[in-house]
Amino acid sequence: MLIYPDSSDLINLCRGKSTVSLAELAQKLDADSHRVVLSLDTVIELAAPLRNGLLLEVRRDLNQLEQLPLIFVNEGRIANLEIEEAIRAFEQHREYDSTAVDPFARRLADAIDIFGARQFITNGRMRVPTEMLVNYGIAETVLYVWRSDPLAFDVQRRREEAWIRLMDNDRSMAVIPDLADHFATAMARNLPLRRIRSPALGTEKFARWVYESPSRCPGVRLVYETQHRLRRDTKTRARASDLIDLSRIHAVPYVDLFVTDSAMMMYCRQAVAEMGASYPQLVGDLQAVISHLS
């Protein structure tokens, strides 16, 4: 099974605040060939103390995670992979094939670029591909990114003001656009941003074909629907962490157990119910995951 925990669960595990120790969980997962899924966004949340200069604490936590059987998901790449497969299926007059989408990598360094480009580190005047570095673990990857581009750890915070403005504008609309119509508009806007060619038969026709079934581009569709359930909740103020939580939801169709915070889990489950889809992998917390494994 592929198990995708929330960053708060991982922080508690690393700091001995969970109901199970990290070593015990690692042993249980190994025994049954389960793996824990991590992403760059999850790891960035774990590495947040770097902003306060707590490098040793971050290194310790990240190194502890290496005890777990791990696999890494490139969430940012899922939408590209899904849309590219959907375009092929649409143009070939066949059904969407979910097995064509594989967003996983063996190491964090290989699950970063949304276009799947090779990653390098600079060593003096040399650019060394990360796949050639045998012991290039999570801590090494995170600290290299931190030293090279500290702003990479503030992407969501830098976008928070624009996100709040977007949500406020959407919530203030007197007439809410039809979700299927808006999906087609959003698809047309996003294709060039993702460097994806337009379908030969037209983007709007393609987008409406995708929207007909939640099994076509399932990650894209689930994020889209979940975001609109969040928009409907006018009692909740938008915040930067919403962006990470929504981004993680792309991975739901590709894992066996998925944990997020209670509010985002509620929106996600509402979206699933209204779409008529089924995602039993949406579980409440790490304790629920452990119960599934028992």
TORPA-234766 format. One line per field, with one value per residue (C-alpha): y, z, x; residue in one letter. Coordinates in steps of 0.001 Angstrom, whole numbers, plus 524288, in hexadecimal, padded with zeros to 5 digits. Layout:
! TORPA-234766
Y (Y_...)
Z (Z_...)
X (X_...)
resn (A_...)
! end
This chain:
! TORPA-234766
Y (80000_80DF7_8168D_82552_82BA1_839E6_841AD_84393_834BC_833E1_83ED4_837F0_82B26_8316E_83810_82C79_83263_827EB_81C26_81381_8157F_817D8_80B8D_8033F_808B4_80664_7F843_7F624_7FC36_7F48C_7E7CC_7E962_7F03E_7FD21_80A21_8180A_8224C_82F63_83B34_847A6_84F51_84612_846C0_85599_85614_84D23_855FD_8628D_86493_867D9_87575_876F0_8719E_8643E_85CAA_851C2_84F50_84E66_8456E_83C97_83BA4_8392E_82EEA_82802_826DF_81EBB_81397_8123D_80AE7_816A1_81A4D_82823_82E0B_83967_83FF4_84B54_841F1_83A56_84458_84481_835B2_83474_83EEC_839A1_82BF4_8318F_838B2_82C1D_824AF_82F58_83030_82162_81FAE_81686_816D2_81D69_8140E_81718_80D86_816D6_82047_81D13_828A7_82153_82175_81A3F_826B3_83460_83A9C_8335A_837D6_84695_84BA3_84C28_84930_83DA0_8441D_83E6D_84538_84969_84EAC_857D9_852F7_85D48_85F4A_85228_84F2A_8418D_83A3A_836A8_8289E_826C0_82A13_81D4E_822DA_82EF8_82E12_836A4_83F73_8419A_8451F_84E71_85557_856E0_85D22_865BE_86AA8_86C72_872E4_87594_87BCE_86E42_86BEE_877BD_87541_87379_87EEC_887C1_883A7_88502_892F4_88FA1_88328_88A67_89496_88A02_882FB_88FAE_89379_88614_88625_893AD_89018_89214_88774_87B87_875CE_867F3_85F04_857C7_864A8_869F6_85D57_85F62_86D86_86981_85EC6_86872_87196_8671B_85FB3_869FE_86C15_85D86_85D91_85401_85505_85737_84B43_84A87_84A59_85658_85907_85B73_84EB2_8478B_84DAD_84A37_83C34_83BA9_8414E_836F0_82CD3_82E84_82358_82BE9_83450_82FEA_837F2_84469_84266_83F70_84B87_853D7_84F09_84FC3_85DCB_8617C_85B23_86355_86F66_86C96_86CD6_87B7E_87A1B_875BB_87F6E_87B61_87922_87531_8673D_86513_8653B_85A08_85264_853CE_85047_843AB_83F89_83D20_830B0_82AE7_8220D_81C5D_8186C_80E86_816D9_825B1_82EDB_83D8C_8474C_845EE_851B5_84DF9_83FE4_84493_84C7C_84120_83773_840E2_841E8_83322_8314B_83BB4_8361D_8288A_82356_81A26_81CD2_813EE_817AE_82479_821A0_82AA5_82A47_8220C_81A23_8165F_8123B_809A1_8038F_80041_7F985_7F179)
Z (80000_7FD71_80944_80801_81599_818F2_81C88_82A69_82C27_82780_8308B_83C1E_83839_8375D_8448F_84BE7_84D68_8460E_84B79_844CE_84406_836F3_8386D_83B90_82FF0_826F8_82B66_8294A_81BC4_817A4_81C37_8132F_807D6_809D2_80653_80B2E_800AB_801D1_7F8DE_7F7DD_7FDEC_80986_80BAE_80AA8_815A9_81DB1_81AE6_81EE8_82AD2_82136_82091_82ED7_82CF3_832EF_82926_8326C_83695_8287C_824B4_8303E_82CA6_81E43_82124_82A4A_81F2D_817B4_8211C_81A4E_80D7C_8049B_7F70B_7F1C5_7EA08_7E0B7_7E335_7DA4A_7CEEF_7D0BE_7C9B8_7BE09_7BD24_7BE67_7B45B_7AA9F_7ABD0_7AAA4_79E15_7984A_79C1B_796FF_789E5_7887B_78BD9_7972A_7A5D7_7AF1F_7B44F_7C267_7C1F1_7B89B_7C3EF_7CCEE_7D5A2_7DEC3_7E070_7E8D3_7EE15_7F16D_7E7DB_7DCCA_7E0EF_7E012_7D227_7CCC7_7BF1A_7C38A_7C08A_7C64E_7D27E_7D4A2_7DFAC_7DD7C_7E2F5_7E058_7D1A5_7CF1F_7CDBE_7D322_7D057_7DD3C_7D8CD_7D8FA_7E77B_7EEA9_7FC52_7F89B_80262_8069B_80F7C_80524_7FAF7_803D7_808F2_7FB27_7F6B2_802D9_8007B_7F1D5_7F259_7FFDA_7F94C_7F49F_802A2_80242_7F5A6_7FC84_805C3_7FA75_7F386_7FF8B_7FCD8_7EECF_7F376_7FDB1_7F395_7E9F0_7F3F5_7F8AD_7EAA8_7E7B7_7F41B_7F12D_7E3B8_7E283_7D836_7D983_7CC5F_7C928_7CD83_7C08A_7B906_7C22B_7C125_7B266_7B47B_7BE6E_7B574_7AA56_7B36F_7B954_7AD33_7A8D5_7B6DC_7B78A_7A9FB_7A4F2_796FF_79464_78FC4_7811B_782B0_78B5A_799B9_79DBC_797D7_79E12_7AB7D_7AB43_7A7A3_7B357_7BC4F_7B84C_7C0E4_7CDCA_7C995_7BED1_7C444_7D1E9_7D973_7D1E3_7D36B_7E1FB_7E4C3_7DC88_7E375_7F0F8_7EEC1_7EB4F_7F7D0_7FF35_7F7E7_7FC3D_80A91_80C97_81B3C_818F6_8154C_80A94_80EF6_8091C_80E2E_8058D_7F9D0_7FF0B_80360_7F600_7EEE2_7F6C6_7F2B2_7E4D3_7EA4E_7F057_7E4A7_7E4CD_7F31C_7FBCA_8080F_8086A_8141E_81456_81E4A_8228D_81B20_80E1C_81022_811B2_80505_7FDEC_80282_7FEAE_7F11A_7EFCD_7F3C7_7EA69_7DF1E_7E1D1_7E2EF_7ED08_7F46A_80065_80240_808A5_8171B_822C7_828FC_82B7C_835CA_82B7C_82291_82D52_82F5F_820DF_821F4_82DE2)
X (80000_80414_80142_8018A_80163_7FFAF_80BDB_806BD_8069D_8149F_818FD_812B2_81935_8269E_82504_81F68_811D2_80A57_80315_80D25_81BCC_82224_82A5D_81E5B_816EE_82291_82356_814C6_81501_82110_81B26_80F70_81687_80F49_81584_813F1_8120C_818ED_818E6_820D7_81595_814D6_82376_82377_8197E_8222F_82DBE_826AC_82FB0_83A9A_834A0_8386A_84611_84331_84B4D_84F70_84153_83CDC_84814_844EC_83679_83907_84354_839DC_8300B_839F8_836B1_82989_827AF_825C3_82157_8200E_814E9_8166D_8094F_80C2E_80E2E_80184_7F909_8024A_802B8_7F3FD_7F0CF_7FABE_7F4E2_7E724_7EABE_7F033_7E3ED_7DAE6_7E1C7_7E2A8_7D432_7D729_7D4F1_7DE50_7E8B8_7EC5F_7F7CA_7FEB5_800C5_80C2A_80FBC_818F3_827AB_83173_837B7_832FF_83C77_835A2_82800_829B3_828EA_81AF2_81FF0_82825_8352A_84198_84682_8549A_85CD3_8682F_87509_87F31_87E5B_87805_86992_8673F_85A73_85413_851BB_8608A_86144_85F4F_85D0E_85565_84A4C_83F06_84701_85172_84732_83FC8_84BEC_85154_8448E_84475_85235_8500C_842A6_83CCB_830EF_82CF9_8288A_81F86_81805_80AFC_80D1B_810C7_80444_7FBAC_7F721_7F345_7EC95_7E492_7E0C8_7DCB2_7D454_7CE26_7CAC6_7C51D_7BCFD_7B7A4_7B26A_7A3C6_7A2C0_7ABA1_7AFE8_7ABD9_7B6EE_7B791_7B84D_7C2A8_7CA7F_7CB75_7CFB5_7D9E7_7DF12_7E0F3_7E838_7F0E7_7F567_7FF58_803DA_806D0_80D3B_80318_7FE41_7EFE9_7E82D_7E62E_7D761_7D724_7D980_7CB61_7C66C_7D1D0_7CF91_7C12B_7C49A_7CDE0_7C36F_7B989_7C04E_7C7AF_7D094_7D66C_7E16F_7DD3F_7E737_7E454_7D5B3_7D64B_7DE82_7D558_7C914_7CF4B_7D387_7C595_7C07B_7CA68_7C59E_7B7B8_7BBB4_7BB0D_7BD4A_7CB48_7D5F3_7DF4F_7ED4C_7FA55_7F98A_7ED85_7F6A1_7FEE2_7F2E8_7EC7D_7F8F3_7FA28_7EC73_7F17C_7F798_7EB34_7E7E3_7F5A9_7F6F2_7F012_7EEB5_7EEAF_7EE90_7EC88_7E773_7D94F_7D40A_7DA34_7D616_7C800_7C87F_7CED8_7C496_7B9C3_7BFAB_7C0B6_7B27F_7AD73_7B55B_7B01D_7BDF8_7C3D3_7D06B_7D0C1_7DF09_7DAC6_7DD1F_7DCD8_7EA3F_7F653_7EF1F_7E509_7F033_7F5E2_7E87C_7E7CA_7F4FC_7F142)
resn (M_L_I_Y_P_D_S_S_D_L_I_N_L_C_R_G_K_S_T_V_S_L_A_E_L_A_Q_K_L_D_A_D_S_H_R_V_V_L_S_L_D_T_V_I_E_L_A_A_P_L_R_N_G_L_L_L_E_V_R_R_D_L_N_Q_L_E_Q_L_P_L_I_F_V_N_E_G_R_I_A_N_L_E_I_E_E_A_I_R_A_F_E_Q_H_R_E_Y_D_S_T_A_V_D_P_F_A_R_R_L_A_D_A_I_D_I_F_G_A_R_Q_F_I_T_N_G_R_M_R_V_P_T_E_M_L_V_N_Y_G_I_A_E_T_V_L_Y_V_W_R_S_D_P_L_A_F_D_V_Q_R_R_R_E_E_A_W_I_R_L_M_D_N_D_R_S_M_A_V_I_P_D_L_A_D_H_F_A_T_A_M_A_R_N_L_P_L_R_R_I_R_S_P_A_L_G_T_E_K_F_A_R_W_V_Y_E_S_P_S_R_C_P_G_V_R_L_V_Y_E_T_Q_H_R_L_R_R_D_T_K_T_R_A_R_A_S_D_L_I_D_L_S_R_I_H_A_V_P_Y_V_D_L_F_V_T_D_S_A_M_M_M_Y_C_R_Q_A_V_A_E_M_G_A_S_Y_P_Q_L_V_G_D_L_Q_A_V_I_S_H_L_S)
! end
